[in-house]
Amino acid sequence: MRYDRLVEQILEDVVGDIPPTPPALIQRATSSNLSFHEIYDFIKKHEGVRPHIYKDSLGIPTVGIGFNMMRPDAKSLFKKLGLDYNGVLNGSIDLTEQQMRDLFIECLKIAYKDVKQYMPNYDSLPKEIKLGLIDLSFNMGINRLSKFVKTKEYIVNGDYKSAAKELKNSKWAGQVGNRAVSVINLFNTAS
């Protein structure tokens, strides 16, 4: 399946019918084109891909492409996908490549919905900012992301370098290391 169609299906699940002008996440315009493949590769680079349960840098049981097994909706997402939550959590079952990808797609749907809540003008932002924001949303969730009030203000005003400085000086940057460097670089190169 083509990535653009996959993203369209994801968005249809999140927002219903896709409007005639596609959201910037799948928009064909050169300056803001952001494909599923780009999002997947960027997030995967920082999360890694592990079919077996492990503890992340904060000691949280994690599996697949950075899926936090302790998140409030973990059991329901596993049930929706027909996966054995307890078996994966206790380490007796590993996820297949397809199961990890399916879980990632479900999480991406949530991250996209959350980033649109955080930044209503998300679709009109430069590609680099959109990629950085979707990664932040995937990594943090809406509750933590919504605390980045000054960062949001700078983005709304088009001051991406100041937004990058806010991210650099955050507790998050210290926790995620190279991921923060990559996201901050996206913000610094946006125009």
QUIFEN-V257067 format. One record per run of one state. SS is the DSSP state (A for helix, B for strand, O for the rest). FROM is the first residue (numbers start at 1). TO is the last residue. Records with the same first field share a line. If there is no record, write none. Layout:
BEGIN
SS=FROM-TO / FROM-TO
END
This chain:
BEGIN
O=1-2 / 16-29 / 33-35 / 48-49 / 56-60 / 65-66 / 69-73 / 81-84 / 90-96 / 119-121 / 125-126 / 141-141 / 146-148 / 157-159 / 169-170 / 177-177 / 190-191
A=3-15 / 30-32 / 36-47 / 74-80 / 85-89 / 97-118 / 122-124 / 127-140 / 142-145 / 149-156 / 160-168 / 171-176 / 178-189
B=50-55 / 61-64 / 67-68
END
